[in-house]
Every structure is written in structure tokens, then in C-alpha cells.
Amino acid sequence: MRITNKYMTDSIINSIQLNQGNLARSQEQLATSKRLLRPSDDPNVMGQFFSIKSSLTYMEQYNRNIDDGLSYLNMNDTAMGTLGDILSKANEYAVQAANDTYNSNDRAAIAQQIDKLIDQVVDLGNSSVGDKYIYAGTKNSAPPFKRVGDQIIYSGDTNEIRREVLAGTDYRIDSPGITTSGIPGVFGLATDNGDGTYTVSDGDPLATTGNGIFRALFDLRNRLNNNDAAGIQNSIDDLKQETDRLLQYRVQVGARTSHFEALQNQLADQEIKLTENLNNIEGADIERLSIEYNQQLLSYQASLAAGAKILQVSLLDFLS
């Protein structure tokens, strides 16, 4: 077999390129600390590898959903805590005004304080997390509660806010601002106005619609203005009923918060285990890889040196 210069040149170039490719791959593995850089590196484990990567991606989304849910729940708890304080303050005023020593002027002065508490409740009904109003249902881009004179108008909706926190499992993260039947929402029952808004309370002492915090406070204010001692006693019972209902909603929020925190810890443990498995599959043995890198570097340098020596041909080499 005749060995030509072209054959020698092609063979040396191919060897140099092969050694250079192996060296580059080892450099990339060292830089990333990963054994698997592309699917062709080890097809036998790629199915397991992509399955774990997919699970980690889902878990990241679940964690974001849980964080979002906890933001809603924590703000709910804070708002309900302040609502409880307002109801407690209103009850103090009511007990104070029920005293026979108070006259109509004294009770009218307290009525003004109750009216200010109604404004505070409106503000709490417009509590938000970022730019989302937590008692507005899914129409949560604008404040849901507005006081127009002695009317409380609600412009949100009654849809639930839910977050998926496990595969195929979602939970409600808000509390109902209002309801239209059955158990009153946090702020009471409301009637649909047919134009996308609801009337929570119209301040009418004879009205029954609007059972809830607003209804109880408006009734107390009106009874104080009317110097209605017997009615004030009824308001004390109404305020207790609203306090008990609010406590039930707050207990629900607390239970859901504990649930989400437990899920968060569970997902964190799973993420650690899956990450360990992923590192076992794609992680590189740095010590072994360093040895291989040095060997490949030596091979590459040797091939360059050999190529430089063999390919040093000139016209003088043929004339000698």
C-alpha cells in the first residue's frame, strides 16, 4: 500500500480534530460539572432524566401557586383580625350606649363613631395583595366595595379564587366578600342589581337584605340616632353573631394556611430528593474528569507536535 502525503495529512488532521473534540467536551463537562450535555451522551438514562426535570418544573409552579395562596390567606387573616377589632369596638360602644344614664345626644355622638367604623370596614373590604383585591372574586383588578351615602355597593363577583398546588388538586385561597344566599359572606348578604353590581346594605332600618357586618353596624348607628335603647340591646346580640361568623371564616383561613405551609415543606423535601437523583444522573465525577481532561490534553498536544513534525516538508526534503 502506497502511503501518500495526502493520506498522511488527512490522517493527522482527523486525529487532531478528534482529540480537539474530546478535549472540548471534557472542558465543557468541567465547566458545567455535568456528565450529560446532550441526549446522545447516554440515551439509556435520558427518559428518567427528562421525567425528573419535568417533575421539578411542575414543583416550581406549585411552589409559586402556594406562595400566591399564602399571600392571599395572610392578608385575609390580617384583614379579619382588624375586622374583629372593629366589631369589638362597636360592641363596647353599644354596651356603653345601652346604659340608662345616656340620653339621645350621648347616643347620637356614639352613632357618629359607628359611622366612622363603617368607613373603616369599607377600607378593609378593599384590602389587596399587590394589585389584586382579595374580596373581589375574579373581578379583582378594582376596589370591590364603595359607600354611596348609606348604601354599600359591591362591584366584584362571587367566583372563587383557586390555586393548583398538587397534580389535579386545587384549593380556594380567598374568603367570600359577599354571598347572595345562604350563609353571609365576610361582609354580608347582597342583592344582585342586574348591572354587574350588588347592594350589600342600604342603611334602611326596616330592610332585611344585607345580613352581615355592614347590616349590623348600620342598624346600631340608626338605633343610636333614634335613641332606641331596646334596639341597642338587639345590636349587641347582632354584633356577637357577626363576631362568631367572622371567627369561623378566620379559622378556615388559618386551617388552609397551615395546610399550604405543610404542602410547601413537603414539596421542598421532594425537590431536594429529586435534585439529588438528577445530580446522580447528570453530575460529573470531577476528580475522574480532571484526569481524563489531562490525558486528552496530552494526546491533543502530542498530535499537534507529531503533525508539525511530519508535515514539515519542503522542496529541499525532496532534493536531499
C-alpha positions as a Markdown table, in Angstrom:
| # | Residue | x | y | z |
|---|---|---|---|---|
| 1 | Met | 0.0 | 0.0 | 0.0 |
| 2 | Arg | 1.4 | 3.3 | -1.0 |
| 3 | Ile | 1.3 | 6.0 | 1.7 |
| 4 | Thr | 0.9 | 9.4 | 0.1 |
| 5 | Asn | 1.5 | 12.7 | 1.7 |
| 6 | Lys | -2.2 | 13.5 | 1.3 |
| 7 | Tyr | -3.2 | 10.3 | 3.2 |
| 8 | Met | -0.8 | 11.3 | 6.0 |
| 9 | Thr | -2.1 | 14.8 | 6.1 |
| 10 | Asp | -5.7 | 13.8 | 6.2 |
| 11 | Ser | -5.0 | 11.2 | 8.9 |
| 12 | Ile | -3.1 | 13.6 | 11.1 |
| 13 | Ile | -5.8 | 16.3 | 10.7 |
| 14 | Asn | -8.6 | 13.8 | 11.6 |
| 15 | Ser | -6.6 | 12.7 | 14.7 |
| 16 | Ile | -6.1 | 16.3 | 15.8 |
| 17 | Gln | -9.7 | 17.2 | 15.3 |
| 18 | Leu | -10.8 | 14.1 | 17.2 |
| 19 | Asn | -8.5 | 14.9 | 20.1 |
| 20 | Gln | -9.6 | 18.5 | 20.0 |
| 21 | Gly | -13.3 | 17.4 | 20.1 |
| 22 | Asn | -12.7 | 15.2 | 23.1 |
| 23 | Leu | -10.8 | 17.9 | 24.8 |
| 24 | Ala | -13.5 | 20.5 | 24.2 |
| 25 | Arg | -16.1 | 18.1 | 25.6 |
| 26 | Ser | -14.1 | 17.5 | 28.7 |
| 27 | Gln | -13.7 | 21.2 | 29.1 |
| 28 | Glu | -17.4 | 21.7 | 28.8 |
| 29 | Gln | -18.1 | 19.0 | 31.4 |
| 30 | Leu | -15.6 | 20.5 | 33.8 |
| 31 | Ala | -17.1 | 24.0 | 33.3 |
| 32 | Thr | -20.7 | 22.8 | 33.9 |
| 33 | Ser | -19.9 | 19.9 | 36.4 |
| 34 | Lys | -22.3 | 17.8 | 34.3 |
| 35 | Arg | -21.7 | 14.5 | 32.6 |
| 36 | Leu | -24.7 | 14.7 | 30.3 |
| 37 | Leu | -24.5 | 17.6 | 28.0 |
| 38 | Arg | -26.8 | 16.4 | 25.2 |
| 39 | Pro | -29.3 | 13.5 | 24.8 |
| 40 | Ser | -26.8 | 11.4 | 22.7 |
| 41 | Asp | -24.4 | 11.3 | 25.7 |
| 42 | Asp | -26.3 | 8.5 | 27.4 |
| 43 | Pro | -29.6 | 7.6 | 25.8 |
| 44 | Asn | -30.3 | 4.9 | 28.3 |
| 45 | Val | -30.9 | 7.3 | 31.2 |
| 46 | Met | -32.5 | 10.2 | 29.3 |
| 47 | Gly | -36.0 | 9.0 | 29.9 |
| 48 | Gln | -35.5 | 9.1 | 33.7 |
| 49 | Phe | -33.6 | 12.4 | 33.3 |
| 50 | Phe | -36.4 | 14.2 | 31.5 |
| 51 | Ser | -39.0 | 12.8 | 33.8 |
| 52 | Ile | -37.2 | 14.3 | 36.8 |
| 53 | Lys | -36.7 | 17.6 | 35.0 |
| 54 | Ser | -40.4 | 17.7 | 34.3 |
| 55 | Ser | -41.3 | 17.0 | 37.9 |
| 56 | Leu | -39.1 | 19.7 | 39.1 |
| 57 | Thr | -40.6 | 22.2 | 36.7 |
| 58 | Tyr | -44.1 | 21.3 | 37.9 |
| 59 | Met | -43.0 | 21.6 | 41.5 |
| 60 | Glu | -41.6 | 25.1 | 40.9 |
| 61 | Gln | -45.0 | 26.2 | 39.6 |
| 62 | Tyr | -46.8 | 24.5 | 42.6 |
| 63 | Asn | -44.5 | 26.4 | 44.9 |
| 64 | Arg | -45.3 | 29.7 | 43.1 |
| 65 | Asn | -49.0 | 28.9 | 43.5 |
| 66 | Ile | -48.6 | 28.1 | 47.2 |
| 67 | Asp | -46.7 | 31.4 | 47.7 |
| 68 | Asp | -49.5 | 33.2 | 45.9 |
| 69 | Gly | -52.1 | 31.4 | 48.0 |
| 70 | Leu | -50.3 | 32.2 | 51.3 |
| 71 | Ser | -50.2 | 35.9 | 50.3 |
| 72 | Tyr | -54.0 | 35.9 | 49.9 |
| 73 | Leu | -54.5 | 33.9 | 53.1 |
| 74 | Asn | -52.2 | 36.0 | 55.2 |
| 75 | Met | -53.9 | 39.2 | 54.0 |
| 76 | Asn | -57.3 | 37.6 | 54.7 |
| 77 | Asp | -56.1 | 36.8 | 58.2 |
| 78 | Thr | -54.8 | 40.4 | 58.8 |
| 79 | Ala | -58.0 | 42.0 | 57.5 |
| 80 | Met | -60.2 | 39.7 | 59.5 |
| 81 | Gly | -58.2 | 40.4 | 62.6 |
| 82 | Thr | -58.8 | 44.1 | 62.2 |
| 83 | Leu | -62.5 | 43.5 | 61.4 |
| 84 | Gly | -62.7 | 41.6 | 64.7 |
| 85 | Asp | -61.2 | 44.7 | 66.5 |
| 86 | Ile | -63.8 | 46.9 | 64.8 |
| 87 | Leu | -66.6 | 44.7 | 65.9 |
| 88 | Ser | -65.2 | 44.6 | 69.4 |
| 89 | Lys | -65.0 | 48.4 | 69.4 |
| 90 | Ala | -68.6 | 48.6 | 68.1 |
| 91 | Asn | -69.7 | 46.3 | 70.9 |
| 92 | Glu | -68.0 | 48.5 | 73.5 |
| 93 | Tyr | -69.9 | 51.5 | 72.1 |
| 94 | Ala | -73.2 | 49.5 | 72.1 |
| 95 | Val | -72.7 | 48.4 | 75.7 |
| 96 | Gln | -71.8 | 51.9 | 76.7 |
| 97 | Ala | -74.8 | 53.4 | 74.9 |
| 98 | Ala | -77.2 | 50.8 | 76.4 |
| 99 | Asn | -76.7 | 52.4 | 79.8 |
| 100 | Asp | -79.8 | 54.1 | 81.0 |
| 101 | Thr | -77.8 | 57.2 | 82.0 |
| 102 | Tyr | -77.1 | 58.0 | 78.3 |
| 103 | Asn | -79.5 | 60.5 | 76.7 |
| 104 | Ser | -80.3 | 61.0 | 73.0 |
| 105 | Asn | -77.4 | 63.4 | 72.5 |
| 106 | Asp | -74.9 | 61.0 | 74.0 |
| 107 | Arg | -76.2 | 58.2 | 71.8 |
| 108 | Ala | -76.1 | 60.4 | 68.7 |
| 109 | Ala | -72.5 | 61.2 | 69.4 |
| 110 | Ile | -71.7 | 57.5 | 69.6 |
| 111 | Ala | -73.6 | 57.0 | 66.3 |
| 112 | Gln | -71.1 | 59.2 | 64.6 |
| 113 | Gln | -68.3 | 57.0 | 65.8 |
| 114 | Ile | -70.1 | 53.9 | 64.5 |
| 115 | Asp | -70.5 | 55.7 | 61.1 |
| 116 | Lys | -66.7 | 56.1 | 61.0 |
| 117 | Leu | -66.3 | 52.4 | 61.8 |
| 118 | Ile | -68.4 | 51.6 | 58.7 |
| 119 | Asp | -65.9 | 53.6 | 56.6 |
| 120 | Gln | -63.1 | 51.5 | 58.1 |
| 121 | Val | -64.9 | 48.3 | 57.2 |
| 122 | Val | -65.2 | 49.5 | 53.6 |
| 123 | Asp | -61.5 | 50.1 | 53.5 |
| 124 | Leu | -60.9 | 46.6 | 54.8 |
| 125 | Gly | -63.2 | 45.2 | 52.2 |
| 126 | Asn | -60.8 | 46.8 | 49.6 |
| 127 | Ser | -57.7 | 45.0 | 51.1 |
| 128 | Ser | -55.3 | 43.9 | 48.3 |
| 129 | Val | -52.3 | 41.8 | 47.6 |
| 130 | Gly | -50.3 | 43.7 | 45.1 |
| 131 | Asp | -52.9 | 44.9 | 42.6 |
| 132 | Lys | -55.4 | 42.1 | 43.4 |
| 133 | Tyr | -58.3 | 42.8 | 45.7 |
| 134 | Ile | -58.8 | 39.8 | 47.9 |
| 135 | Tyr | -62.6 | 40.1 | 48.5 |
| 136 | Ala | -63.5 | 40.9 | 44.8 |
| 137 | Gly | -63.7 | 37.4 | 43.5 |
| 138 | Thr | -62.3 | 37.1 | 40.0 |
| 139 | Lys | -63.1 | 40.8 | 39.2 |
| 140 | Asn | -60.2 | 41.7 | 41.4 |
| 141 | Ser | -58.5 | 44.5 | 39.5 |
| 142 | Ala | -60.5 | 47.3 | 41.1 |
| 143 | Pro | -61.7 | 48.0 | 44.7 |
| 144 | Pro | -65.0 | 46.0 | 45.1 |
| 145 | Phe | -66.6 | 48.0 | 47.9 |
| 146 | Lys | -67.9 | 51.5 | 47.6 |
| 147 | Arg | -70.0 | 53.6 | 50.0 |
| 148 | Val | -72.6 | 55.8 | 48.4 |
| 149 | Gly | -74.3 | 57.7 | 51.2 |
| 150 | Asp | -75.9 | 54.9 | 53.3 |
| 151 | Gln | -75.6 | 52.3 | 50.5 |
| 152 | Ile | -72.7 | 49.8 | 50.3 |
| 153 | Ile | -72.2 | 48.8 | 46.6 |
| 154 | Tyr | -70.2 | 45.7 | 45.7 |
| 155 | Ser | -68.7 | 45.6 | 42.1 |
| 156 | Gly | -66.8 | 42.3 | 42.4 |
| 157 | Asp | -68.3 | 38.9 | 41.7 |
| 158 | Thr | -69.0 | 35.7 | 43.7 |
| 159 | Asn | -66.5 | 33.5 | 41.9 |
| 160 | Glu | -63.9 | 31.6 | 43.9 |
| 161 | Ile | -60.1 | 32.2 | 43.6 |
| 162 | Arg | -58.4 | 28.8 | 43.5 |
| 163 | Arg | -54.8 | 27.6 | 43.0 |
| 164 | Glu | -53.5 | 24.2 | 41.9 |
| 165 | Val | -50.9 | 23.1 | 44.5 |
| 166 | Leu | -50.6 | 19.4 | 43.5 |
| 167 | Ala | -51.3 | 17.5 | 40.4 |
| 168 | Gly | -55.0 | 17.7 | 39.8 |
| 169 | Thr | -55.7 | 19.3 | 43.2 |
| 170 | Asp | -56.7 | 22.9 | 43.7 |
| 171 | Tyr | -57.9 | 24.8 | 46.8 |
| 172 | Arg | -59.7 | 28.0 | 47.4 |
| 173 | Ile | -57.4 | 30.8 | 48.7 |
| 174 | Asp | -59.9 | 33.6 | 49.2 |
| 175 | Ser | -62.9 | 34.1 | 51.5 |
| 176 | Pro | -66.2 | 35.3 | 50.0 |
| 177 | Gly | -66.6 | 39.0 | 50.3 |
| 178 | Ile | -70.4 | 38.7 | 49.9 |
| 179 | Thr | -72.9 | 36.0 | 49.1 |
| 180 | Thr | -76.3 | 36.2 | 47.6 |
| 181 | Ser | -78.0 | 33.4 | 49.6 |
| 182 | Gly | -77.4 | 31.1 | 52.5 |
| 183 | Ile | -74.6 | 31.9 | 54.9 |
| 184 | Pro | -73.5 | 35.6 | 54.6 |
| 185 | Gly | -70.0 | 36.3 | 53.3 |
| 186 | Val | -67.4 | 38.1 | 55.3 |
| 187 | Phe | -69.2 | 41.4 | 54.8 |
| 188 | Gly | -72.8 | 40.1 | 54.4 |
| 189 | Leu | -75.5 | 39.1 | 52.1 |
| 190 | Ala | -76.2 | 41.1 | 49.0 |
| 191 | Thr | -78.8 | 41.5 | 46.3 |
| 192 | Asp | -77.9 | 41.5 | 42.6 |
| 193 | Asn | -78.7 | 44.8 | 40.9 |
| 194 | Gly | -78.6 | 43.3 | 37.5 |
| 195 | Asp | -75.9 | 45.6 | 36.2 |
| 196 | Gly | -72.8 | 43.8 | 37.5 |
| 197 | Thr | -73.1 | 45.3 | 41.0 |
| 198 | Tyr | -74.6 | 44.2 | 44.2 |
| 199 | Thr | -76.2 | 46.1 | 47.1 |
| 200 | Val | -74.7 | 44.8 | 50.4 |
| 201 | Ser | -76.6 | 47.3 | 52.6 |
| 202 | Asp | -78.8 | 50.3 | 52.0 |
| 203 | Gly | -78.8 | 51.5 | 55.6 |
| 204 | Asp | -82.6 | 51.1 | 55.8 |
| 205 | Pro | -83.6 | 50.1 | 59.4 |
| 206 | Leu | -86.5 | 48.1 | 58.0 |
| 207 | Ala | -84.5 | 46.2 | 55.4 |
| 208 | Thr | -83.6 | 42.6 | 55.9 |
| 209 | Thr | -81.3 | 42.2 | 52.9 |
| 210 | Gly | -77.6 | 42.6 | 53.8 |
| 211 | Asn | -77.4 | 40.5 | 56.9 |
| 212 | Gly | -73.7 | 40.8 | 57.9 |
| 213 | Ile | -71.2 | 43.2 | 59.3 |
| 214 | Phe | -72.5 | 46.2 | 57.4 |
| 215 | Arg | -76.1 | 45.5 | 58.3 |
| 216 | Ala | -75.2 | 45.1 | 62.0 |
| 217 | Leu | -73.3 | 48.4 | 62.0 |
| 218 | Phe | -75.9 | 50.4 | 60.1 |
| 219 | Asp | -78.6 | 49.0 | 62.4 |
| 220 | Leu | -76.6 | 50.0 | 65.5 |
| 221 | Arg | -76.0 | 53.5 | 64.1 |
| 222 | Asn | -79.7 | 54.0 | 63.3 |
| 223 | Arg | -80.8 | 52.7 | 66.7 |
| 224 | Leu | -78.4 | 55.1 | 68.4 |
| 225 | Asn | -79.7 | 58.0 | 66.4 |
| 226 | Asn | -83.3 | 57.0 | 67.2 |
| 227 | Asn | -82.4 | 56.7 | 70.9 |
| 228 | Asp | -83.7 | 53.1 | 70.8 |
| 229 | Ala | -82.5 | 51.5 | 74.0 |
| 230 | Ala | -84.2 | 48.2 | 73.3 |
| 231 | Gly | -82.8 | 48.1 | 69.7 |
| 232 | Ile | -79.3 | 48.8 | 71.0 |
| 233 | Gln | -79.6 | 45.6 | 73.1 |
| 234 | Asn | -80.5 | 43.7 | 69.9 |
| 235 | Ser | -77.5 | 45.2 | 68.2 |
| 236 | Ile | -75.3 | 43.8 | 71.0 |
| 237 | Asp | -76.6 | 40.3 | 70.0 |
| 238 | Asp | -76.2 | 41.1 | 66.3 |
| 239 | Leu | -72.5 | 42.1 | 66.8 |
| 240 | Lys | -71.8 | 38.9 | 68.8 |
| 241 | Gln | -73.3 | 36.9 | 65.9 |
| 242 | Glu | -71.2 | 38.7 | 63.4 |
| 243 | Thr | -68.1 | 38.2 | 65.5 |
| 244 | Asp | -68.8 | 34.5 | 65.8 |
| 245 | Arg | -69.3 | 34.2 | 62.0 |
| 246 | Leu | -66.1 | 36.2 | 61.3 |
| 247 | Leu | -64.2 | 33.8 | 63.7 |
| 248 | Gln | -65.4 | 30.9 | 61.7 |
| 249 | Tyr | -64.1 | 32.4 | 58.5 |
| 250 | Arg | -60.8 | 33.2 | 60.2 |
| 251 | Val | -60.5 | 29.6 | 61.4 |
| 252 | Gln | -61.0 | 28.4 | 57.9 |
| 253 | Val | -58.2 | 30.7 | 56.7 |
| 254 | Gly | -55.9 | 29.5 | 59.5 |
| 255 | Ala | -56.5 | 25.9 | 58.6 |
| 256 | Arg | -55.9 | 26.5 | 54.9 |
| 257 | Thr | -52.7 | 28.4 | 55.8 |
| 258 | Ser | -51.4 | 25.5 | 57.9 |
| 259 | His | -52.3 | 23.1 | 55.0 |
| 260 | Phe | -50.3 | 25.2 | 52.5 |
| 261 | Glu | -47.3 | 25.6 | 54.7 |
| 262 | Ala | -47.3 | 21.8 | 55.2 |
| 263 | Leu | -47.5 | 21.3 | 51.4 |
| 264 | Gln | -44.7 | 23.8 | 51.0 |
| 265 | Asn | -42.4 | 21.8 | 53.3 |
| 266 | Gln | -43.4 | 18.5 | 51.6 |
| 267 | Leu | -42.6 | 20.0 | 48.2 |
| 268 | Ala | -39.2 | 21.2 | 49.5 |
| 269 | Asp | -38.3 | 17.7 | 50.7 |
| 270 | Gln | -39.4 | 16.2 | 47.4 |
| 271 | Glu | -37.4 | 18.8 | 45.5 |
| 272 | Ile | -34.2 | 18.0 | 47.5 |
| 273 | Lys | -34.6 | 14.3 | 46.7 |
| 274 | Leu | -35.3 | 14.8 | 43.0 |
| 275 | Thr | -32.4 | 17.2 | 42.7 |
| 276 | Glu | -30.1 | 14.6 | 44.3 |
| 277 | Asn | -31.4 | 12.0 | 41.8 |
| 278 | Leu | -30.8 | 14.4 | 38.9 |
| 279 | Asn | -27.3 | 15.1 | 40.1 |
| 280 | Asn | -26.6 | 11.4 | 40.3 |
| 281 | Ile | -27.7 | 11.0 | 36.7 |
| 282 | Glu | -26.1 | 14.0 | 35.0 |
| 283 | Gly | -23.5 | 15.0 | 37.6 |
| 284 | Ala | -19.8 | 14.6 | 36.6 |
| 285 | Asp | -17.1 | 12.9 | 38.7 |
| 286 | Ile | -14.8 | 15.9 | 38.9 |
| 287 | Glu | -11.7 | 14.0 | 40.0 |
| 288 | Arg | -12.1 | 11.4 | 37.3 |
| 289 | Leu | -12.9 | 14.0 | 34.7 |
| 290 | Ser | -9.8 | 16.1 | 35.6 |
| 291 | Ile | -7.7 | 13.0 | 35.0 |
| 292 | Glu | -9.4 | 12.4 | 31.7 |
| 293 | Tyr | -9.0 | 16.0 | 30.7 |
| 294 | Asn | -5.3 | 16.0 | 31.4 |
| 295 | Gln | -4.9 | 12.8 | 29.3 |
| 296 | Gln | -6.9 | 14.3 | 26.4 |
| 297 | Leu | -4.9 | 17.5 | 26.7 |
| 298 | Leu | -1.7 | 15.5 | 26.5 |
| 299 | Ser | -3.0 | 13.5 | 23.5 |
| 300 | Tyr | -4.0 | 16.7 | 21.7 |
| 301 | Gln | -0.7 | 18.3 | 22.3 |
| 302 | Ala | 1.2 | 15.2 | 21.2 |
| 303 | Ser | -0.9 | 15.0 | 18.0 |
| 304 | Leu | -0.1 | 18.6 | 17.3 |
| 305 | Ala | 3.6 | 18.0 | 17.8 |
| 306 | Ala | 3.6 | 14.9 | 15.7 |
| 307 | Gly | 1.6 | 16.6 | 12.9 |
| 308 | Ala | 4.0 | 19.6 | 13.0 |
| 309 | Lys | 7.0 | 17.2 | 12.7 |
| 310 | Ile | 5.6 | 15.0 | 9.9 |
| 311 | Leu | 4.1 | 17.8 | 7.8 |
| 312 | Gln | 7.3 | 19.8 | 7.8 |
| 313 | Val | 8.1 | 19.1 | 4.1 |
| 314 | Ser | 9.7 | 21.4 | 1.6 |
| 315 | Leu | 11.4 | 21.2 | -1.8 |
| 316 | Leu | 14.7 | 20.7 | -0.1 |
| 317 | Asp | 13.4 | 17.5 | 1.5 |
| 318 | Phe | 13.0 | 16.0 | -1.9 |
| 319 | Leu | 16.3 | 17.2 | -3.2 |
| 320 | Ser | 18.4 | 15.7 | -0.4 |
